[in-house]
Amino acid sequence: MTTSRLSPRRPAALWAAAALSTALLAACAAPSHNRDANTKDSAMPSEPAAPAAASNGSIDLGGYRWTVETATDKAGKPIAVLQREGKYALTLSFVKDRLGVSGGCNHVGAQYAIKGAQLEVKEFQTTLMACQDPRLMQMDTAISQQLQGRNTFAIEGDASQPRLRLTTAAGGSLNLSGEATAETRYGGAGATVFLEVDAQRRACPHPLIRDHQCLWVRERSYDANGVALKPSDEWHFLYQDIEGYTHEAGIRNVVRVKKFQIKNPPADAPSVAYVLDMVVESEMVPPPSH
């Protein structure tokens, strides 16, 4: 069978780029297809992230990804480029001492520290990609200008629907909604696993769903230099979806996922959860000829 490359990516080169992102962010946006969901770059189980202390003792900044909903400048006027609009939304992540901003054009990040209700953000660093949509680059610049320096913050609501309110160093105001990270939802760091996902779903037996279609996968592994090793795992059905991953018929992917143990799962429910971390390789595969 012949294949045509959709987006050839050598893992070692990809990991080098991801390592740069890690140095900038140490965090990323909510998982989405063909975009990084996290910037950890080890095939070993991840270390637990140390959450930042928050003003509300029951909610940690590091346990959530925070999406900018509204933004106003020091005069109270909307900062249009930062307002949530359709597919454009900036997300802030706090991992250990790194603040990561995703959703714009580049990977943007800075060191931060919390003292009481103050959030001090050091100088931002960014990758230097160019995007066709100028709004995305404007978002990178605007959020950096707002947050660099001393901000004040407060967390409102409960752990299921927290809200973060930031008075920025530039005098503006940001309102953000929080979504628990997978580590928070599943109560642990999870293990990093690479899965090769076949281009086509396959009919699989399911006790509750007639004519169920499963992902057809096998586990992959890489050496210390990011070179793929010969697959040792057999192809098998994955009876559940991968959170954050959208399967497209005709496209084979290698994905890096976080594998979490589910505590006390309901009867007939899986005992593990898979959450997309990043797409490592993508390849268009022609349909089989009959």
N, C-alpha and C positions, 0 to 999 in steps of 0.2 A: 504494500500500500504506500503510495506517495503522499507526502504532506507538504503544505505550503505554510511558511512562517507568517504568523499574524504580527507578533511582536517579539522577535527573538531576544532573549535576555540571558546572558551567561551569569549564573549565580554568583560567581566571585566578583564580577563587576557590579552586579546589582547590590551585593552586600557592601561593597566599598561605598556606593552612593548612599545606601541606608545607614552606614556608619557615620557619614557626614551628617545625615539628618539626626542621628542619635546625639551627636555632639551639639547640634543646634537645639533640638527639642527635648529629647528623651521622652517624647510623648507624641501622639498624633490624633488625627480626627477619628470620628466614629467610623467603623468599618464600612467600606464600600467596595464594589467590584472594580478591579484594576487600579485601586489606590491603596497606599499603605494604611493599615489600621493600627499599627504599633511600630516602633522603631527598634525593638530588641532584635539583635542579629546573632543569636546563638541557637544551635540545634539542641542545646541542653535545656532542661526545665528552667523556666524563668525564676529569678529571685523576686521575692515579694517586694513591691514598691512601698517605700516608707511614706505614708500619707502626711500631708502638711496639716499642722494644727489649724483649726478654724475657730471662729468666734462662737459657734454653736457646738458644744461639746459632743453632740450626737452625730454631727455631720463633718466629714473631713473633705477638704478641697480635693485631695488626691484620689478620693474614691469616686469621683464623678468627672464627666466631660461636660463643659459648660458652653452652651451655645448662645452667642450674642443675639438677643431679640430686638432691643432698641438701644440707640446711642444718641446722646445729645452733647453739644459742646458747652463751654462755660457760660455762654449766653442763653442756654436752654433751647437752641435751635437744633433740629435733627441733623446728625452727621449721615447724610444720605448713603455714602459708600459703605457704611458699617451697619446700616439697617438690614434686618433679615428680609430677603426678597427672593422667593422661589428657590432655585437651586443654590443661590449664593448665601452662605451662612458661615461665619467664623466660629471656630470652636477652640476653647482654651483647655489645656490639660496640665495638671500639676503632678509631676513625678519626681520624688525626692526633692532636689533643689533646682529643678529645671521647669520653666514655664514654656510650653509649646503652643504655637498658634497654627492652626491648619484651616484650610478652606479657601485660601487665597491662591496666589500663583506659586509662591515659594514655600519652603520649609522655614519657618521663622521661630526663633527661640531665644531665651535669655535665662540667666540665673535669677533666682528670686529668694527673698527671705521674709518671714513673717514675724512681726513684733506686735503683740496685742492685736489691734484692729488695723494695723498698717501692713501693707504689702509693698515691699520695696523691690523694684525690678531693675536689674542692671542693664547694661547696653545690649541691645538686640543684635543677633547675628542672623544672617539669612543666606540661603543658596542664591544663585544668580541665574535662574532660568528666566526666559522671556516667554510671555503668554500672548496669544493672539488677542484675547479680551483684555483691554487696558484696565477695566474695572478691577480685575483680580490683583494686578500689581498695585493699584491705588489702595486696595484693602490692606495689603501688606504694610504699606507706608503709613496709612492712617492709624492702624492699631498699634504700631510701634511708637508713633508720636504720642498717642494717648497714654500708653501704659508705662513707658520708660520713666523711672523716678519713683517717688513715694505716692502710693495710692492708699485709700482707705476702703475697707470692705465690710459687708455684713451679709450673713446667710439667713434667709427666712424660710419658713415652711418646714415640712417634715422630711424624713429620709426618702419618702416615695416621690415627692415633687419639690425638691429644694429650689430656691432661687437665690442667685448671687447678685448683690448690688455693689457696684464699684464706683467710687468717686475717683476719677483718674488724676494722675499727676499733672495733666494738662488742664484740669478743671472741668472736664466733661463728666458724664454719667453714663454708665453701661448697666443694662439689666440683662441678666443671663439666666437661662433655665438649665437645670442639671439633670444628666442622665447617668445612672450608676454604671460604672465600668463592669466588664465581665468579672474581674477579680472581686469586686464588691458583691456582685449578685451571687457568685458561686462560693464566696468565702475562702479564696485562696489564690495563689499565683498561677496555677495550672502548669501544664507541661507543653513544650513546643514540639509539634509534629509536622512533618511534611507529607502531604497527600497528593498523589497524581490522580486527577479526576478525568475520566474518559470523556470523549466528546459527546457521547450519547447516554442518556438515562436508559435503564433496562427494566423490563417487567420483573417484579420480585414479589414473592409471597408475603402477604401481610394479613394478620388475623382480623383486622378491623376495616381495612380499606381494600375495596375491590379494584382490580387492575392497577395496582399501585406501581409507580415508576420510581426506582431508586437510583442514586448516584452509584457509579461503578468505579471503585477506587483501589489504590494500593499505596502502601507507605513507601516513601523515598527517604534516602539519607545522603549526606554530603560529607566530604572530608574537611579538615581544618582550613583548607584553601578554597572551599566552596565548590569543589569539583564533585559532580554527581557520581555516586557509587552505583554499581550494578544492583538493580532492584532485587531484594531478597524476599519481599512480601508478595503473596499471591493476590490477584485481583479478587475483590469481594464486594458485596452489596453494602452500602451505607444506608441504613434504614431511617435516617433522619437527615435534615438539611444542615448545612454549615451556616451558622449565624453570620449575616453580613455578606454572604456569597450568593451571587445570582448566576445560575448555570445557563449558558447559551449553547443550544444544540449546534454541533459542528465545531466546537472549540474545546480543545483539550487544554487543561490547566494543571500546573503544579502550584499548590498553594501552601503557605505556611499558616498553621492554625494553632490556637491554644486549646488544649484538651483539659476540660474540667470534670472532676467527679461531682455528681449531683447527690446531695445528701437526702436520704429518704425519698427516692423518686416514687411517684404513684405506680400502681400496678400497670403492667403492659407499657410503661414509659421507659425511655432509655436511662441508663445510670450514668452516662457521660454526656457532655455537651461539647461541641466543636464551634469555635469562634474564629472567623477569618482574621488573620494578622496581616498577611500581604499575599499578592499574587506574584510568584517567582518566575513562572514561564507561561506563555500562551502560544497556542499553535492551532491553526485552522486545519481541520482534517476533512477531506472530501467524504461524502457519504459512501458506504460500501456499494459496489456494483453488484447487481443480481444477474 
